[in-house]
Amino acid sequence: KAVEEAAARVGVRKVFVLEEPMAAAIGAGIDVDAPSGSMIVDIGGGTCEVAVISLGGIVSWKTVRIAGDSYDEAISAYIRKKYGLKSGRHNIENLKLKIGTVTKQTNSRKELISGRNAVSGMPCSSYIYDEDIKDALVPQISMLIDAIGSVLEETPPELSGDILKSGIILTGGGALLDGLDKVISNSVNIPVQIADNPMECVVLGAGAIIDGNFKKQIF
């Protein structure tokens, strides 16, 4: 309500509230009007939205604070504990982008990261390995998989069968974490694929609604 009022005060003529997983699903090209069930997992910066969509509506939905920001926090805490190194958020984000993974790699990768010693406060640097990132993110990925399992448990059996065939679609920047699709698929025994342009799915879906390129009124 507060967002609607704020938008109206600055001159916006119409304000609609659209659920994020619905926007992500439309942006990913999912036929949300279909009677069959589709599962979307949108991993953004602050939250992850897990939802099953059918007939233009959300059947089951769960929001968890397991996303890009929490990945960074987990990596930062792990590096501080293992290497006694405190580093800035920008460095941690770059580290995640360059060598971030949730699967064991055949050829180990490493990246030099600078910061300061957690005890003395003096400047220092250390090599961080992809295995460190994988180990740091184990609790985060485990909670994400639990959230997916929880939504699946709340989904009607006939729609669960559809998802088993069509698979799970990952959207959001967090979906690009190396190996995440494979880990989720192996854990829930359902095919998982990353959407085209995963970072833009939500805005593309919202844009399709605004432009009228969506055949059913969902508001």
ChimeraX attribute file (.defattr): number of C-alpha atoms within 10 A of each C-alpha:
attribute: neighborCount
match mode: 1-to-1
recipient: residues
	/A:1	7
	/A:2	7
	/A:3	11
	/A:4	13
	/A:5	11
	/A:6	12
	/A:7	14
	/A:8	13
	/A:9	10
	/A:10	8
	/A:11	8
	/A:12	11
	/A:13	8
	/A:14	8
	/A:15	12
	/A:16	11
	/A:17	10
	/A:18	13
	/A:19	14
	/A:20	18
	/A:21	28
	/A:22	26
	/A:23	21
	/A:24	29
	/A:25	28
	/A:26	22
	/A:27	24
	/A:28	23
	/A:29	13
	/A:30	17
	/A:31	17
	/A:32	22
	/A:33	17
	/A:34	13
	/A:35	13
	/A:36	17
	/A:37	26
	/A:38	27
	/A:39	31
	/A:40	26
	/A:41	28
	/A:42	30
	/A:43	27
	/A:44	21
	/A:45	17
	/A:46	13
	/A:47	17
	/A:48	24
	/A:49	26
	/A:50	28
	/A:51	27
	/A:52	29
	/A:53	27
	/A:54	19
	/A:55	16
	/A:56	16
	/A:57	15
	/A:58	17
	/A:59	18
	/A:60	18
	/A:61	21
	/A:62	15
	/A:63	17
	/A:64	14
	/A:65	17
	/A:66	23
	/A:67	23
	/A:68	21
	/A:69	16
	/A:70	16
	/A:71	25
	/A:72	23
	/A:73	15
	/A:74	19
	/A:75	22
	/A:76	21
	/A:77	15
	/A:78	19
	/A:79	19
	/A:80	17
	/A:81	12
	/A:82	9
	/A:83	14
	/A:84	19
	/A:85	24
	/A:86	24
	/A:87	21
	/A:88	12
	/A:89	13
	/A:90	10
	/A:91	16
	/A:92	22
	/A:93	18
	/A:94	14
	/A:95	21
	/A:96	20
	/A:97	13
	/A:98	14
	/A:99	20
	/A:100	26
	/A:101	21
	/A:102	22
	/A:103	18
	/A:104	12
	/A:105	12
	/A:106	6
	/A:107	6
	/A:108	10
	/A:109	14
	/A:110	16
	/A:111	15
	/A:112	11
	/A:113	18
	/A:114	17
	/A:115	17
	/A:116	17
	/A:117	17
	/A:118	16
	/A:119	10
	/A:120	8
	/A:121	11
	/A:122	10
	/A:123	13
	/A:124	15
	/A:125	16
	/A:126	15
	/A:127	11
	/A:128	17
	/A:129	16
	/A:130	23
	/A:131	18
	/A:132	18
	/A:133	24
	/A:134	21
	/A:135	17
	/A:136	21
	/A:137	20
	/A:138	15
	/A:139	14
	/A:140	17
	/A:141	19
	/A:142	14
	/A:143	14
	/A:144	23
	/A:145	16
	/A:146	14
	/A:147	22
	/A:148	22
	/A:149	15
	/A:150	15
	/A:151	18
	/A:152	21
	/A:153	12
	/A:154	13
	/A:155	20
	/A:156	13
	/A:157	11
	/A:158	10
	/A:159	19
	/A:160	20
	/A:161	14
	/A:162	15
	/A:163	22
	/A:164	17
	/A:165	12
	/A:166	17
	/A:167	20
	/A:168	25
	/A:169	25
	/A:170	27
	/A:171	30
	/A:172	24
	/A:173	18
	/A:174	23
	/A:175	23
	/A:176	20
	/A:177	17
	/A:178	18
	/A:179	16
	/A:180	20
	/A:181	19
	/A:182	16
	/A:183	17
	/A:184	20
	/A:185	16
	/A:186	12
	/A:187	12
	/A:188	15
	/A:189	12
	/A:190	16
	/A:191	17
	/A:192	23
	/A:193	18
	/A:194	17
	/A:195	23
	/A:196	14
	/A:197	14
	/A:198	23
	/A:199	19
	/A:200	16
	/A:201	27
	/A:202	24
	/A:203	15
	/A:204	20
	/A:205	24
	/A:206	21
	/A:207	16
	/A:208	16
	/A:209	21
	/A:210	11
	/A:211	9
	/A:212	10
	/A:213	10
	/A:214	17
	/A:215	9
	/A:216	12
	/A:217	8
	/A:218	12
	/A:219	10
